Amino acid sequence: MKYRQPIPSRSIFELAVTLAPFVGIWAVAWWMLSISTVLAVALALANSAFLLRLFMIQHDCGHGSLFRDRRLCDWIGRGIGVLTLTPYDVWRKTHAIHHATTGNLDRRGIGDLPTLTVREYQEKGWVGRALYRLVRNPVFLFGVVPFYTFFLQNRLPVHLMRSGWRYWLSAMATNAAIGLTLTLIVWLGGWDVLLFVFLPTMLLAAMAGMWFFYVQHQFEETSWEHDEDWNIQEAALHGSSHYALPGVLRWITGNIGVHHVHHLASRIPFYRLPEVIEDHDLLAQSKRITFWQSFRCARLHLWDEQRGRLLSFAEARASAA
């Protein structure tokens, strides 16, 4: 409980030192187009780090942890949602479902990545297996899926189509604001700004975001249980990783690597998560994955209910032989 209280001055500071550089670098990249397209693209790609951090701040707004005033969090989140191409109220709802169902084999499908058990995969025909292999292929998962999610799927309140006007309003209002922004960009700077500044920033941030979301729950010793054995605290602690990142990446990602603590207590502001693991060594060592170890997670695809771990396709095939 003592970590849950946001520090207003710190929250304002974190927002300012993320938003101001993002706008500044974006403006310089725009201006740089008149000198060198390559340099403009390089700046746009570098700026994806600040856009990714803005998404993490939007994430805290969704949990009501950035400020005590929930309405203030919501309106900041909605504003950032235009920059991240994410309708805030839709995302907040689906993300809440993710928190409420993570690691539950009987409640998959909203706010998570497609994950089959070994048995489910073996029971599928060759078409089903081929499609699942495509979805879990790293090139598709971290190349195509981010584009689809942020540029296409987010334009409609997918999964909430029949859940009321609020989510339609969130999606359509965000779409209108994005449309107006893009129209102004093309009108003032031309298509080059859209193609060489806006798109590189968005695409790299989306791909990086997909990777971090993947590693948070798709690691070898994660936890998946059927509903009768599932417990939300156990799922939070054992089904979420502690992604021990280098300092600069911790800053860029808003400490989202301390994900097991975040799932245990989502109202803790992102800048206070390091305090928790500094004060509690058990949490510091639990489910710890280093930056270099994390790349092995990309080859894990199927949940083995007997062994209680994620397997690669090759391991699943060998165990079935």
N, C-alpha and C positions, 0 to 999 in steps of 0.2 A: 504493500500500500504506500509506503513512503517514497517509492520511485514514481508513482503515478501522477504526481502533481506537476503540471507544466510550469516552466519559468517564463513568463510573458516576454521579458527582455531578451531571453535566449531564443525563443521562438521567432521573434521579430528579426533578430540578428541572423539566424539561420536562413530565413526566407530572403532577407536582403542580400546576403553574400552568395546566394544561388541565383536569384532572379536578375540582379543587376549585371553580373558578368555574362549571363546568358544573353540578355538584350544587347549588351555592349559588343560581345564577340559576333553576334548575329549582324549588327550594324557594320562592324569592320569587315566582315566577310562580304557583305553586300557591296560596300565601297571597293573592296579588293578585286571584285569582278572586272573593274575597268582597267586593272593592271595585269592580273594573272588569274585565269580560271583555276589553275592547279592550286595556287595558294588559297583561293577562296574556298575551294572544296576541302582543303586541309583544315582550315579554320572551322568550317561547318562540321566536319567530322569530330574535331576536338570539342566543339560545343555540345556534342551529344552527351558528354559527361554531365554538363549542367542541366540538360533536359531530363536525363535519367534521375538526377537528384531532385528536380522539381516533381517528378512523378512520385518519388519516395515521400516528399512533403505532402503531396496530394493524398498519398496513402495514409499518412498520419491524420490528415483532416478527416478522412473517411472513418477513422476509429475515434474521432473526437478527442485526440490526445495532444494536438498542437496548442490549443487554447482551451480554457475552461468553458468559454461560450460556444455551444454547439453550433449556433447559427453562424458565428464568425468563421468557424472551421468549414462549414458547408459552403459559404460563399467564396472563401479562398480556394477551396477545392474545385468549385465550379469554374472559377476563373482559370486556374491552372489546367483544368480539363480541356480548355480550348487549345492550349499549347501542346498538350500531350495527345490530342485527338481522342480523348476518352470522356464520354458522357458520365459525369461524376455520380449522379444519383443511381444510374444503372450499375456502374462499377461498384459503388458502395454496397448495394444490395447483393450482388453476386459474390463479392468478396466476403461479406458476412456469412453467406452460405458456405463458402470455402472454409472459413474458420469453424463453422458449426459441424462440418462433415468430413474434415480432413482425416484421411486414414480409414474411412468407413467404406468397406467393400460394397455395401448395399446402398450407398448413397453417392455414387460417383456420377460425374457428368456436368456439374456446374462449378466453375471457378477452379478447375484442376486440369491436369493433362491426361489424355487417354491412357489408361493403364489396365492391361488384362492380366489375369492370373495364367499360370502355365496351362491349367486345365481348360480355361476358356479359349485360349489360343489354339490348343490342340483340337478342340471341338469344332473350330471354324473350318469352312471349306477353303480351297486355295485362293479364291478371290478375297475372302475376309482376311486371310493371313497376309496376302500381298498388300492390301490396303493398310493393315496395321503396321507392317514393316515400313511402308512408305511414310506413314505419319511419324513413326519413331526414328526414321533416318535423320541423323544430325543435320545434313544439308537442308532437308525439307523442314525439320522442326525449328531450326534456328535461322533459316533463310526465307522460306515461303510463309510459314505460319505467322511470324511477326508482322509481315506486310498485310496478310489477310486479316489478322486480329485488329490492328490499329487503323487500317485504311478502309476496310470493308465491313467486318463484323460489328465494329463499334458504331456504325452508322444507324443501326437498328437495335432496339432493346431485346437482343437475342436472349432466350430463356425466360424473358419477362413479358412476352408479347401480350399475355392475357392478365397481367397483374395490375392493371390500372393506368390512368392517364399520367401519373407522375413520371413514369419511366419513359413514356413516349415524349412527354414535354422535355425531359432531360436530354434525350437523344436528338430531338428535332431542334431544340434551342442551341445545343452544342454544334450541330451541323450547320445551322444558320450563321453562327458566330465564326465557325471555321471557313465557311463559304465567303463571308464578308472579308475576312482576313486575307484569304488567298486572292480574292478579286483585287483588293488594294495592293497586294504585293505585285501582281502582274501589271496593274494599271500604273503604279509608280516606278517599278523597276524592270518590268518585262519578264518574259518566260525564263530567262537565264537565272534570275534570282530564285524562282521556284525550283528549277531543275538542279542548280549547282549549290544552293545554300539551304533551302528548306528541306528538300528531299534527303540529302546525305545526313543531315542532323537527325531527322525523324527515323530514318531506316536503321542507322547504327544504334541509336538509343533503344529502338524497339527490339533489335536483335540481342543487345546486351541485357535488356530487361527480361527477355524470354529465357536467357541462359541463367540468370540469377534466380528466377522463379523456379526453373527446373531443378537446380541444385538444392533448393530449399527442402524439397520433399522426395526427389528421385535419387536416393543414394542407397548403397547396398544394404545397410542395416536399418532401414526405415521401418515403419510400422503400418501394417494394414490388418484390420480385423473385421469380421462380420458383426452386424448390428448387436447381436446378443452379447458379444465379448468386447465391444468397443466402449472406450471411456475417453471423454474429451480431454482430460488432463494427461492421461497416458499417451494419447495420440499427439498432443502438443509437444510433450517432452521427448518422446521416442520417435515420433514420425516427422520431426522437423530438425534440420541440421544446424550446427554451429559452424558457419562458413568463416573460418579464420583467415581474413583477407589482409593484405598489406595495408598500411596506414592510408595511403592515398585512395585506394579502392573502398576502404571503410567509409571515408568521407564522401566520396561520390555516391555510394549506395545508401547513405544515411543509416549505416550500421544494420542494414536489413539482414546481414549475415548472422546476426545474433537471433536467429529466427525461432529457435526453440523457446527462448524467453519471450519473444514477441507473441507467440501463440499461447503461452501460459498466461500472459497479462498484456493484452493488446492496447490497453490505455496508457502504457508507459511511453512517453515521448521518445522519439528515435535517438535524441542526443543524450538520453539518460540510460540507454541500454548498456553501454560499457560499464557504468557504475555497478550494475547488477552482477556481471560476471567477475568484476574486480572484488566484490564483497562475498561472492559465493563460488568457491573453487569447484564444487560439484557441478555447477552449471557451466563453468568455464571449460571443464574437460568433457562434458557430455556431448556425444554426437559430433565431435570436432572433426572437421575436414579442412585441410590446408588448400591453398590455391592450386598447387600442382596436383594434389590428390584428386581434386574435383573433376579433372578432365577424364578420369576413368569412369565417372558416372554416365558419360554420354553413351557408353556401350551397354548400359543396363536397360532391359526392356520388359521383363515379365516378372510378376510376383509369384514366388514359390510358397504356397501356403504351408507345405510340410516343413521346409527349412526355415521359413520366416525371413526371407531375404530376396532382394531383386537379383535376377539372373540375366545374363546375355542370352540371345537366341541360341548361340552355340552351346552354352552351359545347359540350357533347357533341353536341347536336342540330345546332348550326351546323357543327361539324367534319364531320358525317356528310352534310351537304347537298351 
